[in-house]
Every structure is written in C-alpha cells, then in structure tokens.
Amino acid sequence: MKLITFVQQGQLRLGALAALDGRERVYDLNRLEPRLPHDILAFLEASQDSLALARQVLAAATPEQGLDPAEVTIKAPIPRPGKIICIGQNYLEHAHESNAPAPPFPIIFAKYANTVIAHGEPIVIPAAVQKPDYEGELAVVIGKRGRGIPEAEALDYVAGYMPLNDVSARDWQNRTSQWVIGKTPDTFCPMGPALVTADEIPDVQNLWLRTVIGGEVLQEGHTSLMIFSVAHLIADMSQVMTLEPGDVIATGTPAGIGAARTPPRWLRPGDVVRIEIEKVGVLESPVIFEA
C-alpha cells in the first residue's frame, strides 16, 4: 500500500494512492472507513490493526470514491517527524570518495522537521550557501515503539520505505567536525511522495537506487552494498534511544555526490533532482535559489 498525507479544503488527511481504473487516484482512508485515523502518525500508532483494515477498505473501493491527484495537495508522508536520523558514509564507495575508510560503527547525525518538503516542492538554496549538494537515499519509517531491539526482529518495527534527498550545504557542513548545520537549512529534506508499506518490499537489501539530474545519472547504487544493513541500524541505535512511530531513518547515499566530482557538480538554479528507488518510488524536486 502507498500511504500519503494530503491536504483537501485546508484539512490534513491520511490517504492511499491506488490505480483501480488504470489511473492513479487518491483515496481518503478515514472517509472510506471512519474507524481509521485521519492522520498518518495516529495510523502508525494503531499498529497492524489499522493496516489490515485499510487494506480491506481499499480493496473494496471503487474508482468513483477516489480523488484526482490534481484536486488535492500531496504533502510529505510524515510532515513533521519526531526524529530524522541520518547515516553517513554507509556505502563503501561513498566513504572512499569522501577520503574516508569504512566506518567501524554507523555515523549518525540529524536533520530537523524544518527541512521536510514534499515531492514536487522546491529545494530553496539560501543565499549564504555556495556549495549545495544532492544525496539520494532510501528512507525507513518506524512503525512501532521500540528500545533495545534485537537485529533479528528489527524489520518488524518498520512501517515502510520512501525516497529521501539528504540535501547538503557542503561549505557549511565542513566548517566544523559536526555536520548538522550543513544538513538542516529549510527545505533540505525532500521525501515521498508515498510511504510504501513494508509488506510491499520483500527484501529491503535488494533494491536499486539512483539520482538523476537533467537526464544524467549521477548516483547509482544497490542496498545490498550498504555497510550497515537496515536491520543493523535499527538494532544499533535502539540500544541507546527509543524509536517511535513516524521516526525517519535516512540510510546513507551511494557514490557520485557533487562534492566528489571533478569539477564539483553543485546544484544549480533550474535543476530538477530525481531520486528513483526500485519498488519504492520516484521523488522529484526542482531547485531554486534565494534572491
């Protein structure tokens, strides 16, 4: 199932994308079944019961009950995550292009809710940023609360997956040993358009992903090449922090970032950054610069 958050008549709603008549339509899950929550965090907190009911309701829906996507505004699936946990240098070739060895432990940093934008919304480069960069990544969304999670059970805590762009201001990121300031300008975390539920992805470590700008493939990787698997990441960080429904984990980017190219390939006005992940979806973001 492809879960979305959308706005209709000023209200934030929980929906699903489905092609029941050969065209993709938006289905308001709470209106189809009032027992379902009207927002995605409440839906995730309600656990598997909500997911099973939503599947049942969607299977019985008719094309006429769906909305034309042009009639609504699709937002990021998780509009304000409690945590956005990012993993640095989780692909060996990316670590090497960054002049670093394979890390012995996951490198963890954060982005904040101010960075979140939806598919199609613009990445706005601040006037103070001179070296804006792209990082296409697979994002994991946590579906239930957990602490001290065994690695063998870690994927049971995943609600689903979505594309994410860890946009980075390299000049600000590299001013100090702490990266966060370069990762947290407004609009620097596009995600979506949909949260693809975990049952739709039989093996999260068997997905192709790539970043394309202007028809040029700049990044291409495979999740089997992660240094630390999704299950390992969840188990590792849950030893010291509680993971909660709606938390987002950005699992790292493959090689090909703009900073590592000769000459560097920074984001430019008019670019459209396209993140493609097999079975998960396509995230597109136009790039504009502040005056």
Residue frames relative to the residue before (quaternion, step in Angstrom):
aa qw qx qy qz dx dy dz
M 1.0000 0.0000 0.0000 0.0000 0.00 0.00 0.00
K 0.2737 -0.7441 0.5895 0.1544 3.55 -1.10 0.80
L 0.1323 -0.8136 0.5649 0.0384 3.56 -0.25 1.29
I 0.0380 -0.7976 0.6019 0.0025 3.57 -1.00 0.83
T 0.2783 -0.6691 0.6454 0.2415 3.48 -1.42 0.19
F 0.0463 0.8138 -0.5768 0.0544 3.58 -0.80 0.93
V 0.3435 -0.7102 0.5771 0.2112 3.53 -1.32 0.38
Q 0.0713 0.7598 -0.6438 0.0569 3.53 -0.98 0.97
Q 0.8422 -0.0340 -0.0323 0.5371 3.56 -0.80 1.08
G 0.7380 -0.4566 0.2163 0.4472 3.52 0.95 0.99
Q 0.6451 0.5107 -0.3234 0.4674 3.60 1.26 -0.02
L 0.3730 -0.6967 0.5709 0.2226 3.54 -1.09 0.85
R 0.0423 -0.8361 0.5445 -0.0509 3.58 -0.63 1.14
L 0.4073 -0.6608 0.5710 0.2671 3.54 -1.33 0.38
G 0.0572 0.8214 -0.5639 0.0631 3.56 -0.79 0.99
A 0.2737 -0.7098 0.6131 0.2128 3.47 -1.41 -0.09
L 0.3222 -0.7067 0.5941 0.2093 3.54 -1.16 0.67
A 0.1592 0.7776 -0.5962 0.1205 3.56 -0.87 0.93
A 0.2807 -0.7356 0.5949 0.1615 3.55 -1.13 0.74
L 0.0036 0.8415 -0.5384 0.0448 3.57 -0.02 1.29
D 0.7733 0.2576 -0.1594 0.5570 3.59 1.20 -0.36
G 0.6821 -0.4600 0.2738 0.4982 3.54 1.21 0.54
R 0.7169 0.3187 -0.2319 0.5751 3.58 1.31 -0.11
E 0.4714 -0.6713 0.4876 0.2991 3.55 -1.01 0.78
R 0.0740 -0.7944 0.6028 -0.0083 3.55 -0.88 1.02
V 0.3978 -0.6741 0.5681 0.2541 3.55 -1.32 0.42
Y 0.1104 -0.7902 0.6018 0.0362 3.57 -0.80 1.04
D 0.3177 -0.7322 0.5778 0.1704 3.55 -0.79 1.11
L 0.3186 -0.8094 0.4581 0.1830 3.57 -0.16 1.28
N 0.6601 0.5106 -0.3222 0.4470 3.59 0.96 -0.78
R 0.6590 0.4886 -0.3165 0.4761 3.60 1.06 -0.66
L 0.6264 0.5113 -0.3401 0.4801 3.58 1.12 -0.56
E 0.7918 0.0319 0.0288 0.6093 3.56 1.08 -0.79
P 0.3114 -0.8061 0.4707 0.1778 3.63 -0.10 1.26
R 0.5795 0.5793 -0.3936 0.4167 3.62 1.16 -0.29
L 0.6035 0.5510 -0.3602 0.4499 3.58 1.22 -0.34
P 0.5470 -0.6090 0.4491 0.3580 3.62 -1.06 0.66
H 0.4379 -0.7015 0.4962 0.2646 3.57 -1.20 0.47
D 0.7498 0.2739 -0.2244 0.5589 3.63 1.21 0.07
I 0.6389 -0.6102 0.3310 0.3316 3.52 -1.17 0.72
L 0.6276 0.5323 -0.3628 0.4373 3.63 0.98 -0.64
A 0.6499 0.4947 -0.3162 0.4827 3.58 0.96 -0.80
F 0.6135 0.5497 -0.3361 0.4566 3.56 1.10 -0.74
L 0.6821 0.4779 -0.2926 0.4699 3.60 0.87 -0.93
E 0.6593 0.5154 -0.3129 0.4493 3.57 0.97 -0.81
A 0.6382 0.5341 -0.3237 0.4503 3.59 1.18 -0.50
S 0.4101 -0.7760 0.4036 0.2585 3.56 1.40 0.07
Q 0.8425 -0.2607 0.1588 0.4438 3.51 -1.33 -0.42
D 0.5565 0.6120 -0.4076 0.3868 3.61 1.11 -0.48
S 0.6588 0.4999 -0.3058 0.4719 3.57 0.97 -0.87
L 0.6538 0.5226 -0.3216 0.4427 3.57 0.92 -0.89
A 0.6592 0.5015 -0.3154 0.4632 3.59 0.91 -0.85
L 0.6627 0.4964 -0.3076 0.4689 3.59 0.96 -0.84
A 0.6394 0.5265 -0.3248 0.4566 3.59 0.99 -0.82
R 0.6305 0.5235 -0.3334 0.4662 3.59 0.98 -0.79
Q 0.6605 0.5182 -0.3011 0.4523 3.56 0.92 -0.94
V 0.6706 0.5006 -0.2899 0.4644 3.57 0.94 -0.94
L 0.6750 0.4959 -0.2982 0.4578 3.57 0.91 -0.90
A 0.6282 0.5418 -0.3370 0.4452 3.58 1.04 -0.73
A 0.7182 0.4305 -0.2429 0.4897 3.58 1.12 -0.64
A 0.4974 0.6840 -0.4169 0.3330 3.61 1.26 -0.20
T 0.3184 -0.7215 0.5828 0.1961 3.54 -1.24 0.55
P 0.6501 -0.5161 0.3661 0.4207 3.62 -1.14 0.42
E 0.6369 0.5587 -0.3298 0.4164 3.59 1.04 -0.78
Q 0.6430 0.5265 -0.3251 0.4512 3.60 1.16 -0.50
G 0.6132 0.5633 -0.3451 0.4331 3.57 1.26 -0.26
L 0.3810 -0.7017 0.5606 0.2195 3.52 -1.31 0.43
D 0.5020 -0.5973 0.5255 0.3392 3.54 -1.16 0.60
P 0.5069 -0.6616 0.4456 0.3269 3.66 -0.75 0.92
A 0.6147 0.5579 -0.3539 0.4308 3.61 1.12 -0.54
E 0.6339 0.5502 -0.3254 0.4354 3.60 1.24 -0.37
V 0.7490 0.3184 -0.1779 0.5532 3.58 1.24 -0.29
T 0.3745 -0.6778 0.5722 0.2700 3.55 -1.33 0.12
I 0.2306 -0.7803 0.5683 0.1226 3.57 -0.52 1.17
K 0.2023 -0.7853 0.5807 0.0725 3.54 -0.81 1.10
A 0.6839 -0.3967 0.3545 0.4992 3.59 -1.26 -0.13
P 0.5896 -0.6057 0.3838 0.3718 3.62 -0.93 0.79
I 0.7475 0.1683 -0.1055 0.6338 3.59 1.07 -0.80
P 0.2554 -0.8339 0.4582 0.1717 3.62 0.10 1.21
R 0.8001 0.0479 -0.0140 0.5978 3.62 1.02 -0.73
P 0.1499 -0.8209 0.5451 0.0809 3.59 0.21 1.23
G 0.5287 -0.6138 0.4819 0.3339 3.54 -1.13 0.65
K 0.7798 0.0222 0.0020 0.6256 3.55 1.08 -0.79
I 0.0741 -0.7179 0.6863 0.0902 3.53 -1.22 0.67
I 0.0657 -0.8233 0.5624 -0.0391 3.54 -0.20 1.36
C 0.1157 -0.8259 0.5516 0.0175 3.56 -0.58 1.16
I 0.2644 -0.7589 0.5810 0.1290 3.54 -1.13 0.76
G 0.2477 -0.7898 0.5499 0.1116 3.55 -0.78 1.08
Q 0.8745 0.0814 -0.0466 0.4759 3.55 -1.20 0.68
N 0.3000 0.7856 -0.4858 0.2382 3.56 0.89 0.99
Y 0.6532 0.3643 -0.3266 0.5779 3.58 1.30 0.31
L 0.5358 -0.6805 0.3867 0.3168 3.58 -0.74 1.07
E 0.6670 0.4993 -0.3221 0.4495 3.62 0.88 -0.85
H 0.6311 0.5090 -0.3393 0.4770 3.59 1.08 -0.61
A 0.6127 0.5263 -0.3523 0.4727 3.60 1.02 -0.72
H 0.6725 0.5020 -0.2983 0.4547 3.60 0.92 -0.91
E 0.6702 0.4797 -0.3213 0.4664 3.61 0.94 -0.79
S 0.6635 0.4590 -0.2928 0.5132 3.59 1.28 -0.34
N 0.4714 -0.7037 0.4103 0.3380 3.58 1.35 0.30
A 0.5558 0.5709 -0.3982 0.4545 3.53 1.01 0.90
P 0.4562 -0.6462 0.5217 0.3195 3.61 -1.16 0.52
A 0.6640 -0.4380 0.3836 0.4691 3.56 -1.29 0.00
P 0.4160 -0.7227 0.4826 0.2678 3.62 -0.70 0.98
P 0.4753 -0.6813 0.4694 0.2993 3.62 -1.01 0.72
F 0.7618 0.1578 -0.0916 0.6216 3.57 1.24 -0.49
P 0.6222 -0.5282 0.3949 0.4218 3.61 -1.13 0.38
I 0.3147 -0.7128 0.5978 0.1885 3.56 -1.03 0.89
I 0.0605 -0.8374 0.5421 -0.0337 3.56 -0.44 1.24
F 0.0913 0.7494 -0.6532 0.0589 3.53 -1.02 0.91
A 0.4213 -0.7272 0.4971 0.2157 3.59 -1.26 0.11
K 0.1446 -0.6798 0.6981 0.1723 3.45 -1.44 0.31
Y 0.3677 -0.7376 0.5278 0.2052 3.59 -1.24 0.40
A 0.7053 -0.4956 0.3102 0.4009 3.54 -1.29 0.36
N 0.5728 0.6040 -0.3835 0.4000 3.63 1.15 -0.48
T 0.6381 0.5557 -0.3210 0.4254 3.59 1.20 -0.46
V 0.5930 0.6426 -0.3512 0.3347 3.58 1.18 -0.57
I 0.0958 0.7471 -0.6550 0.0603 3.54 -1.02 0.96
A 0.5308 -0.6497 0.4620 0.2877 3.53 -1.31 0.39
H 0.6881 -0.4018 0.4115 0.4423 3.50 -1.42 0.07
G 0.8113 0.2583 -0.2053 0.4826 3.56 -0.87 0.97
E 0.6061 0.5313 -0.3684 0.4633 3.59 1.17 -0.32
P 0.5153 -0.6983 0.4007 0.2937 3.62 -0.96 0.75
I 0.3877 -0.6144 0.6333 0.2667 3.47 -1.30 0.62
V 0.1379 -0.8023 0.5789 0.0462 3.58 -0.63 1.14
I 0.2407 -0.7919 0.5488 0.1175 3.57 -0.47 1.23
P 0.4028 -0.7210 0.5004 0.2598 3.63 -0.62 1.03
A 0.6107 -0.5705 0.4055 0.3704 3.57 -1.15 0.62
A 0.6612 0.5307 -0.3028 0.4353 3.59 1.13 -0.63
V 0.6482 0.5169 -0.3137 0.4629 3.61 1.26 -0.27
Q 0.1718 -0.8140 0.5523 0.0542 3.57 -0.75 1.09
K 0.7864 0.2726 -0.1241 0.5403 3.60 1.18 -0.52
P 0.0747 0.8197 -0.5624 0.0784 3.61 0.46 1.17
D 0.1037 -0.8147 0.5703 -0.0168 3.55 -0.86 1.03
Y 0.3928 -0.6964 0.5613 0.2138 3.56 -1.33 0.43
E 0.0328 0.7642 -0.6440 -0.0150 3.58 -1.26 0.46
G 0.1856 -0.7927 0.5739 0.0885 3.58 -0.29 1.22
E 0.0474 0.8232 -0.5583 0.0919 3.57 -0.81 1.02
L 0.4310 -0.6122 0.5886 0.3050 3.50 -1.38 0.35
A 0.1516 -0.7809 0.6009 0.0779 3.57 -0.86 0.98
V 0.2472 -0.7394 0.6159 0.1136 3.51 -1.16 0.84
V 0.1513 -0.7733 0.6082 0.0952 3.59 -0.96 0.84
I 0.3905 -0.7301 0.5198 0.2106 3.55 -0.78 1.09
G 0.2533 -0.8113 0.5172 0.1009 3.55 -0.97 0.92
K 0.8038 0.0732 -0.0711 0.5861 3.60 1.18 -0.30
R 0.6200 -0.5910 0.3922 0.3353 3.50 -1.20 0.71
G 0.1551 0.8058 -0.5604 0.1118 3.57 -0.94 0.85
R 0.0194 -0.7537 0.6569 0.0063 3.52 -1.22 0.64
G 0.8162 0.1550 -0.1404 0.5386 3.60 -0.95 0.84
I 0.2216 0.8175 -0.5017 0.1755 3.57 1.01 0.84
P 0.4057 -0.6943 0.5300 0.2690 3.63 -0.81 0.91
E 0.5801 -0.6083 0.4056 0.3590 3.59 -1.00 0.77
A 0.6412 0.5441 -0.3310 0.4280 3.60 1.01 -0.76
E 0.7364 0.3791 -0.2188 0.5159 3.60 1.20 -0.45
A 0.4233 0.7698 -0.4304 0.2074 3.58 1.25 -0.24
L 0.6774 0.5036 -0.3173 0.4322 3.62 0.87 -0.82
D 0.5403 0.6038 -0.4062 0.4224 3.60 1.23 -0.26
Y 0.6665 0.5012 -0.2895 0.4698 3.59 1.23 -0.39
V 0.5693 0.6054 -0.3683 0.4167 3.59 1.30 -0.01
A 0.3239 -0.7322 0.5682 0.1900 3.57 -0.90 0.99
G 0.7549 -0.3050 0.2314 0.5325 3.57 0.96 -0.84
Y 0.4617 -0.6813 0.5256 0.2156 3.51 -1.40 -0.11
M 0.0253 0.7818 -0.6227 0.0179 3.56 -1.25 0.48
P 0.5344 -0.5801 0.4858 0.3766 3.59 -1.23 0.32
L 0.0318 -0.7744 0.6318 -0.0097 3.55 -1.22 0.67
N 0.2046 -0.7531 0.6129 0.1242 3.56 -1.14 0.70
D 0.2041 -0.7745 0.5909 0.0961 3.58 -0.51 1.21
V 0.1061 -0.8197 0.5622 0.0291 3.56 0.40 1.27
S 0.0940 -0.8277 0.5527 -0.0258 3.56 -0.87 1.00
A 0.2672 -0.7129 0.6255 0.1710 3.55 -1.07 0.84
R 0.2676 -0.8277 0.4646 0.1659 3.58 0.06 1.28
D 0.6233 0.5400 -0.3601 0.4361 3.61 1.00 -0.69
W 0.6965 0.4333 -0.2722 0.5031 3.58 0.99 -0.76
Q 0.6118 0.5666 -0.3498 0.4270 3.60 1.03 -0.74
N 0.7730 0.3886 -0.1841 0.4665 3.57 0.93 -0.93
R 0.3967 0.7161 -0.4893 0.3008 3.59 1.20 0.27
T 0.7833 0.0832 -0.0366 0.6149 3.59 1.16 -0.66
S 0.6630 -0.4916 0.3736 0.4234 3.57 -1.28 -0.02
Q 0.6522 0.4726 -0.3107 0.5048 3.61 1.24 -0.29
W 0.3605 -0.8048 0.4435 0.1600 3.58 -0.61 1.17
V 0.5040 0.7420 -0.4017 0.1845 3.57 1.11 -0.70
I 0.6465 0.5410 -0.3489 0.4094 3.63 0.86 -0.82
G 0.6865 0.4709 -0.2823 0.4768 3.58 1.10 -0.63
K 0.6823 0.4855 -0.2686 0.4760 3.56 1.29 -0.22
T 0.7586 0.4597 -0.1857 0.4227 3.57 1.21 -0.41
P 0.3029 0.7154 -0.5728 0.2616 3.65 0.98 0.53
D 0.6365 -0.5163 0.4071 0.4032 3.56 -1.19 0.55
T 0.8379 0.2028 -0.2038 0.4639 3.56 -1.17 0.87
F 0.5379 0.6690 -0.3900 0.3333 3.64 1.20 0.06
C 0.7177 0.3567 -0.2967 0.5192 3.60 1.09 0.59
P 0.0432 -0.7902 0.6112 -0.0143 3.60 0.25 1.21
M 0.0753 0.7882 -0.6082 0.0568 3.57 -1.05 0.75
G 0.6093 0.5517 -0.4189 0.3859 3.54 -1.22 0.54
P 0.4981 0.1331 -0.7305 -0.4478 1.54 -2.22 -1.14
A 0.7824 0.2511 -0.1301 0.5549 3.60 1.16 -0.53
L 0.3845 -0.6412 0.6038 0.2764 3.50 -1.37 0.38
V 0.1996 -0.7830 0.5820 0.0909 3.57 -0.46 1.24
T 0.4201 -0.7484 0.4497 0.2473 3.57 -0.49 1.20
A 0.6552 -0.5899 0.3228 0.3444 3.52 -1.09 0.86
D 0.6124 0.5721 -0.3578 0.4120 3.60 1.07 -0.62
E 0.6306 0.5370 -0.3301 0.4527 3.60 1.25 -0.38
I 0.7142 0.3842 -0.2233 0.5408 3.60 1.27 -0.30
P 0.2249 -0.8324 0.4874 0.1377 3.62 0.06 1.23
D 0.7995 0.0586 -0.0237 0.5973 3.62 1.08 -0.62
V 0.2704 -0.8046 0.5100 0.1394 3.55 -0.20 1.29
Q 0.6737 0.4698 -0.2968 0.4872 3.60 1.21 -0.36
N 0.6736 0.4258 -0.3008 0.5239 3.56 1.21 0.53
L 0.4592 0.6627 -0.4475 0.3870 3.55 0.77 1.14
W 0.3352 -0.7025 0.5885 0.2188 3.56 -1.09 0.76
L 0.0160 0.7761 -0.6300 -0.0235 3.55 -1.15 0.61
R 0.0296 0.7992 -0.5998 0.0244 3.53 -1.15 0.60
T 0.2871 -0.7189 0.6100 0.1696 3.51 -1.34 0.48
V 0.0579 -0.8038 0.5911 -0.0328 3.55 -0.80 1.10
I 0.0173 0.7667 -0.6417 0.0095 3.57 -0.99 0.88
G 0.8511 0.0047 -0.0364 0.5237 3.57 -0.76 1.04
G 0.7079 -0.4589 0.2554 0.4722 3.57 1.05 0.73
E 0.6284 0.5232 -0.3387 0.4655 3.61 1.25 -0.13
V 0.3333 -0.7281 0.5655 0.1973 3.57 -0.81 1.02
L 0.1284 -0.8312 0.5403 0.0281 3.56 -0.45 1.23
Q 0.7742 0.1113 -0.0830 0.6175 3.57 1.19 -0.50
E 0.0925 0.7609 -0.6406 0.0462 3.54 -1.10 0.72
G 0.1493 0.7949 -0.5706 0.1425 3.54 -0.79 1.01
H 0.3011 -0.7248 0.5932 0.1791 3.53 -1.35 0.08
T 0.5099 -0.6963 0.4096 0.2956 3.57 -0.81 0.98
S 0.5301 0.6076 -0.4197 0.4167 3.60 1.22 -0.21
L 0.6757 0.5039 -0.2819 0.4584 3.58 1.24 -0.45
M 0.3675 0.7058 -0.5141 0.3202 3.59 1.21 0.29
I 0.4747 -0.6463 0.5132 0.3061 3.57 -1.05 0.74
F 0.7720 0.1465 -0.0652 0.6151 3.56 0.99 -0.90
S 0.4027 -0.7383 0.4915 0.2262 3.58 -0.63 1.13
V 0.6752 -0.4687 0.3687 0.4341 3.55 -1.29 0.24
A 0.6615 0.5069 -0.3132 0.4554 3.59 0.89 -0.88
H 0.6471 0.5124 -0.3226 0.4633 3.59 0.97 -0.81
L 0.6465 0.5296 -0.3277 0.4407 3.59 0.91 -0.88
I 0.6666 0.4968 -0.3059 0.4640 3.58 0.88 -0.95
A 0.6762 0.4927 -0.3005 0.4580 3.57 0.85 -0.93
D 0.6676 0.5232 -0.3110 0.4288 3.57 0.89 -0.92
M 0.7433 0.4095 -0.2592 0.4612 3.60 0.64 -1.02
S 0.6314 0.5473 -0.3483 0.4248 3.60 1.10 -0.55
Q 0.4972 0.6342 -0.4441 0.3915 3.60 1.23 -0.04
V 0.8048 0.2559 -0.1171 0.5226 3.59 1.11 -0.62
M 0.7776 0.2127 -0.1561 0.5707 3.63 1.19 -0.19
T 0.4511 -0.6588 0.5316 0.2827 3.55 -1.19 0.61
L 0.2353 -0.7459 0.6090 0.1316 3.55 -0.87 0.99
E 0.1317 -0.8220 0.5540 0.0067 3.54 -0.89 1.01
P 0.6556 -0.5091 0.3630 0.4233 3.60 -1.16 0.46
G 0.7814 0.3002 -0.2507 0.4862 3.53 -0.90 1.01
D 0.4828 0.6248 -0.4607 0.4053 3.60 1.20 -0.09
V 0.2334 -0.7759 0.5783 0.0949 3.56 -1.05 0.89
I 0.1085 -0.7679 0.6295 0.0486 3.57 -0.94 0.95
A 0.1822 -0.7562 0.6221 0.0895 3.59 -0.70 1.13
T 0.3059 -0.8563 0.4001 0.1149 3.54 -0.28 1.34
G 0.6930 -0.4674 0.2833 0.4702 3.60 1.22 0.25
T 0.3633 -0.7463 0.5305 0.1722 3.52 -1.23 0.57
P 0.4544 -0.6649 0.5055 0.3098 3.61 -1.08 0.58
A 0.7171 -0.4349 0.3249 0.4370 3.56 -1.35 0.06
G 0.6120 0.5810 -0.4210 0.3325 3.52 -1.32 0.42
I 0.3504 0.7509 -0.4995 0.2527 3.60 1.22 0.23
G 0.6459 -0.5592 0.3651 0.3700 3.55 -1.19 0.53
A 0.6398 0.5605 -0.3270 0.4118 3.57 1.01 -0.81
A 0.7077 0.4707 -0.2599 0.4583 3.61 1.11 -0.65
R 0.5761 0.6024 -0.3794 0.4016 3.60 1.26 -0.10
T 0.2646 -0.7444 0.5923 0.1582 3.57 -1.27 0.46
P 0.4383 -0.3852 -0.7613 0.2828 1.52 -0.73 2.41
P 0.6766 -0.4697 0.3416 0.4527 3.62 -1.19 0.25
R 0.2630 -0.7511 0.5886 0.1424 3.54 -1.09 0.76
W 0.0577 -0.8142 0.5778 -0.0039 3.60 0.07 1.29
L 0.6001 -0.5361 0.4391 0.3996 3.56 -1.22 0.37
R 0.1821 -0.7959 0.5753 0.0500 3.55 -1.05 0.89
P 0.6079 -0.5277 0.4202 0.4189 3.59 -1.17 0.41
G 0.7813 0.3143 -0.2423 0.4818 3.56 -0.92 0.91
D 0.4815 0.6433 -0.4509 0.3887 3.60 1.23 -0.16
V 0.1096 -0.7165 0.6768 0.1288 3.51 -1.34 0.44
V 0.2113 -0.7936 0.5627 0.0945 3.56 -0.52 1.21
R 0.1050 -0.8043 0.5848 0.0007 3.55 -0.71 1.15
I 0.1001 -0.7752 0.6232 0.0259 3.59 -0.68 1.15
E 0.0620 -0.8055 0.5893 -0.0071 3.57 -0.61 1.15
I 0.0172 0.7845 -0.6193 0.0278 3.59 -0.84 0.98
E 0.5241 -0.6647 0.4507 0.2836 3.52 -0.74 1.15
K 0.8602 0.0924 -0.1251 0.4858 3.57 -0.95 1.06
V 0.6852 0.4859 -0.2777 0.4662 3.60 1.23 -0.29
G 0.6252 -0.5717 0.3362 0.4113 3.59 0.98 -0.72
V 0.4414 -0.6629 0.5500 0.2517 3.51 -1.42 -0.08
L 0.1178 -0.7731 0.6229 0.0220 3.54 -0.92 1.05
E 0.0266 -0.8024 0.5961 -0.0099 3.58 -0.73 1.07
S 0.0209 -0.7965 0.6031 -0.0377 3.54 -1.03 0.92
P 0.2911 -0.7244 0.5914 0.2019 3.60 -0.74 0.97
V 0.3091 -0.7452 0.5677 0.1640 3.55 -1.21 0.57
I 0.0274 0.7716 -0.6347 0.0307 3.54 -0.93 0.98
F 0.3231 -0.7412 0.5583 0.1857 3.56 -1.21 0.49
E 0.5155 -0.6133 0.4998 0.3292 3.54 -1.10 0.70
A 0.5256 -0.6168 0.4767 0.3407 3.56 -1.10 0.65
